[in-house]
Amino acid sequence: MPRFDILSIGEPMIEFNQTTPGEPGYLQGFGGDTSNMTIAAARQGARTSYVTRLGDDEFGRLFLELWAREGVDASAVAIDRQAHTAVYFVTHGPSGHVFSYLRAGSAASRMTPPEVPDALLRETRYVHASGISMAISASASDTVLASFETAKAAGARIAFDSNLRLKLWPLARARAMIGAAARLADYFFPSLEDAQALSGLEDPGAIVDWAHALGAPTVFLKLGPGGVVVSDGTRRERVPGHAVKAVDATGAGDCFCGAALARLAAGDGIVDAARYANAAAALATTGFGAVAPLPRPDAVRALLAKG
């Protein structure tokens, strides 16, 4: 049996989240889409590992402590004494949440393909990364694609979340590199907003067709509060959203991806995995921050039981 269910590659970020719109108070937490995803999967019972670079700083040490508490393997995390751990701020207002980043030149952006040991890739059932993992630098993009190719050749399944951030790279390059990753993916997790920008399409059905045309056999099109459309190319199903008291959507899409992969690793089919992940993502919006509100299985199953 492989040592890990899920291995993720990307950039963790220390989070400072505004607790009251217009007020100066911020809550320190943890973020970074791939780290969020990994913790969400670990909280559902998956055996997880994370690969990145951290600065030799207090923020990096906080992440190592966090992953140890959450049961996430960090044996392949490198410490970079010439670069810093990335930071971001979340503010809230009438148009929703706004992100401000201090990530240029971060330790994670200095990742190179040898950073991910081949032996680790061969010990994992699912290998995951995101558009952000690729956008932070050319070498990080190379790292993701090389890892996907090695893992796929070893029999692992590939999962890719689009997570488009146009502050990090131009749309033309994003389309090319996200398309290259999606072609290698067994499971593609675009959000509706990302997919509309990447494809130039508006209709969810047409977008699912576009995603399959990139080469991904299974597509989870995330619709935010509207739920998710899941498709294997022959069967397509819309899973509706859940009505919850949402206060902060930061990390909800990452939670969906982590919960879905955890359930796939546990043996669920794609529609059951989508239903579970949809409930988990809804619960993730009911607290502040990307990590603190990530739910445990009892809470997810309680929400599912309500129908």
C-alpha positions in Angstrom: 0.0 0.0 0.0 1.3 3.5 -0.8 2.5 5.5 2.2 0.3 8.5 1.5 -3.1 9.0 0.1 -2.5 12.6 -1.0 0.7 14.7 -1.7 0.3 18.3 -2.5 2.9 20.8 -3.9 2.6 24.6 -3.4 3.0 27.7 -1.4 1.9 28.1 2.2 1.2 31.7 3.4 0.8 33.2 6.9 -2.6 34.9 7.0 -3.8 38.1 8.6 -7.6 38.2 8.3 -9.6 41.4 9.1 -12.2 40.4 11.7 -14.5 43.5 11.3 -14.8 45.4 8.0 -13.3 48.9 8.3 -11.6 48.1 11.6 -7.9 47.6 12.2 -8.1 44.3 14.0 -6.6 41.2 12.2 -6.6 37.5 13.2 -3.4 35.7 12.5 -4.0 32.4 10.8 -2.6 30.1 8.1 -3.3 30.0 4.4 -2.0 29.0 1.0 -4.4 27.0 -1.2 -2.5 23.8 -1.3 -1.7 23.8 2.4 -5.4 24.5 3.2 -6.3 21.6 0.9 -3.9 19.3 2.6 -5.2 20.1 6.1 -8.8 19.7 5.0 -8.0 16.3 3.6 -6.1 15.3 6.8 -9.0 16.3 8.9 -11.2 13.9 6.9 -8.8 11.1 7.7 -6.6 11.0 4.6 -2.8 10.3 5.0 -1.3 13.5 3.6 2.1 14.9 2.7 3.1 18.4 1.7 6.1 19.6 -0.4 7.2 23.3 -0.3 10.0 25.6 0.8 9.8 27.8 3.9 11.9 30.7 5.0 14.1 30.2 8.0 11.9 32.5 10.0 9.2 32.4 12.7 6.4 32.1 10.2 8.0 29.0 8.7 8.4 27.5 12.1 4.7 28.2 12.8 3.8 26.2 9.7 5.9 23.2 10.7 4.2 23.2 14.1 0.8 23.5 12.4 1.4 20.5 10.0 2.7 18.4 12.9 -0.5 19.1 14.9 -2.7 18.3 11.9 -0.9 15.1 11.1 0.5 16.3 7.7 3.9 14.8 6.8 6.4 17.6 6.2 9.5 15.4 5.7 10.1 16.9 2.2 9.7 20.5 3.2 12.9 22.5 2.6 14.2 25.4 4.6 15.5 28.3 2.6 17.8 30.7 4.5 17.9 33.2 1.6 14.1 33.8 1.3 11.0 34.5 3.4 7.8 32.6 4.1 5.0 34.3 2.2 2.3 36.5 3.9 -1.1 37.8 2.9 -3.8 40.0 4.3 -7.6 39.7 3.9 -9.9 42.7 4.2 -13.7 42.6 4.0 -16.1 45.1 2.5 -19.3 45.5 0.4 -17.8 43.7 -2.6 -16.5 40.7 -0.6 -13.0 39.8 0.6 -9.9 41.4 -0.9 -6.4 39.8 -0.7 -3.1 41.8 -0.4 0.1 39.7 -0.8 3.7 39.9 0.4 4.9 36.9 -1.6 7.4 38.1 -4.3 10.6 36.1 -3.9 9.1 33.8 -1.3 10.9 30.6 -0.4 8.2 28.5 -2.1 8.7 30.4 -5.4 12.3 29.0 -5.4 11.1 25.4 -5.7 12.8 23.3 -8.4 11.9 19.9 -9.8 14.4 18.0 -7.6 12.5 19.4 -4.6 9.9 16.6 -4.9 11.7 13.2 -4.4 10.7 10.6 -6.9 10.5 8.1 -4.1 7.8 10.2 -2.4 5.8 10.5 -5.6 5.9 6.7 -6.0 4.5 6.4 -2.4 1.4 8.5 -3.0 -2.0 7.6 -4.5 -3.0 11.2 -5.5 -0.7 14.1 -6.3 -2.2 17.6 -6.2 -1.2 21.1 -7.1 -2.9 24.3 -8.3 -2.6 27.2 -10.7 -1.1 29.2 -7.8 1.6 26.5 -7.3 2.6 27.1 -10.9 2.1 30.9 -11.1 4.5 31.9 -8.3 7.6 31.2 -10.6 8.7 29.5 -13.7 10.7 27.0 -11.6 7.7 26.2 -9.5 5.7 25.6 -12.7 8.3 23.2 -13.9 8.3 21.5 -10.5 4.5 20.9 -10.7 4.6 19.5 -14.3 7.6 17.3 -13.7 6.0 15.9 -10.5 2.8 15.2 -12.3 4.6 13.4 -15.1 6.7 11.3 -12.7 3.7 10.5 -10.5 1.5 9.6 -13.4 4.1 7.2 -14.8 4.3 5.5 -11.4 0.5 5.0 -11.3 -0.7 7.9 -9.1 -3.8 9.9 -9.9 -3.3 13.6 -10.6 -5.6 16.3 -9.2 -5.3 19.9 -10.3 -7.2 23.0 -9.0 -7.2 25.9 -11.4 -7.0 28.7 -8.7 -6.4 31.5 -11.2 -4.6 34.6 -9.8 -4.1 37.1 -12.6 -1.9 39.3 -10.2 0.7 36.5 -10.5 0.8 36.0 -14.3 -0.8 37.2 -17.5 -3.9 35.4 -18.8 -2.2 34.0 -21.9 0.4 32.3 -19.8 -2.1 31.1 -17.3 -4.2 29.6 -20.1 -1.2 27.8 -21.5 0.2 26.4 -18.2 -3.1 25.6 -16.6 -4.1 23.8 -19.8 -0.8 21.8 -19.7 -1.5 20.7 -16.1 -5.2 19.9 -16.8 -4.1 17.6 -19.7 -2.1 15.6 -17.1 -4.9 15.6 -14.5 -7.3 12.8 -13.7 -9.4 15.2 -11.6 -9.7 18.9 -12.5 -11.2 21.3 -10.0 -11.9 24.7 -11.7 -14.1 27.3 -10.1 -16.8 28.9 -12.3 -15.1 32.3 -12.2 -11.7 30.8 -13.1 -13.1 28.7 -15.9 -15.0 31.7 -17.4 -11.8 33.7 -17.6 -9.7 30.8 -18.9 -12.2 29.5 -21.5 -14.0 32.7 -22.5 -17.3 30.8 -21.9 -20.2 31.6 -19.6 -22.5 28.6 -19.5 -21.5 25.9 -16.9 -22.4 23.1 -19.3 -20.2 24.5 -22.0 -17.4 25.0 -19.5 -17.5 21.4 -18.4 -17.2 20.4 -22.0 -14.2 22.7 -22.4 -12.6 21.2 -19.3 -13.0 17.7 -20.6 -11.6 18.9 -24.0 -8.4 19.9 -22.2 -7.9 16.3 -21.4 -9.2 15.8 -17.8 -11.4 12.7 -17.5 -13.2 14.0 -14.3 -14.3 17.6 -13.7 -15.6 19.2 -10.5 -16.8 22.6 -11.6 -17.2 24.6 -8.3 -20.1 27.0 -8.3 -19.6 28.6 -4.9 -22.9 28.9 -3.0 -24.5 27.2 -6.0 -22.8 23.9 -5.3 -20.9 21.9 -7.9 -21.3 20.2 -11.3 -19.4 16.9 -11.4 -18.9 15.0 -14.7 -17.0 12.0 -15.9 -17.6 12.7 -19.5 -20.7 10.5 -19.7 -22.6 11.3 -16.5 -23.1 14.9 -15.3 -24.7 15.9 -12.1 -25.4 19.2 -10.3 -25.0 19.0 -6.5 -26.8 21.9 -4.9 -25.2 24.2 -2.3 -26.1 24.3 1.4 -27.7 27.3 3.2 -25.3 28.3 6.0 -24.5 31.5 7.8 -21.3 32.3 5.8 -18.9 34.9 7.2 -15.7 34.3 5.3 -15.3 32.3 2.1 -11.5 32.2 2.3 -10.3 28.7 1.6 -13.7 27.2 0.9 -12.7 26.0 -2.6 -9.5 24.4 -1.1 -11.6 22.7 1.5 -13.8 21.3 -1.3 -10.8 19.9 -3.1 -9.3 18.3 0.0 -12.5 16.8 1.2 -13.3 15.4 -2.3 -9.8 13.8 -2.6 -10.1 12.4 0.9 -13.4 10.7 0.0 -12.1 9.5 -3.3 -9.1 7.9 -1.4 -11.6 6.3 0.9 -13.4 4.7 -2.0 -16.3 7.0 -2.7 -17.5 7.5 -6.3 -17.2 11.0 -7.7 -20.8 12.1 -7.0 -20.7 11.0 -3.4 -17.3 12.6 -3.0 -18.7 15.8 -4.5 -21.7 15.8 -2.1 -19.5 15.3 0.9 -17.0 18.0 -0.2 -19.8 20.4 -1.0 -21.0 20.2 2.6 -17.5 20.5 4.0 -16.9 23.6 1.9 -20.1 25.2 3.1 -19.1 24.7 6.7 -15.7 26.2 6.0 -17.4 29.6 5.3 -18.9 29.8 8.7 -15.7 30.9 10.5 -12.9 33.4 9.9 -9.7 32.3 8.2 -8.7 29.6 5.8 -7.7 26.8 8.3 -9.5 27.3 11.6 -13.1 26.6 10.2 -12.1 23.5 8.2 -14.6 20.9 9.4 -14.2 17.4 10.9 -16.3 14.5 9.5 -18.9 14.6 12.3 -19.9 18.2 11.4 -19.9 17.4 7.6 -22.1 14.3 8.1 -24.5 16.3 10.4 -25.0 18.9 7.6 -25.5 16.2 5.0 -28.1 14.5 7.3 -30.2 17.7 7.2 -30.6 17.3 3.5 
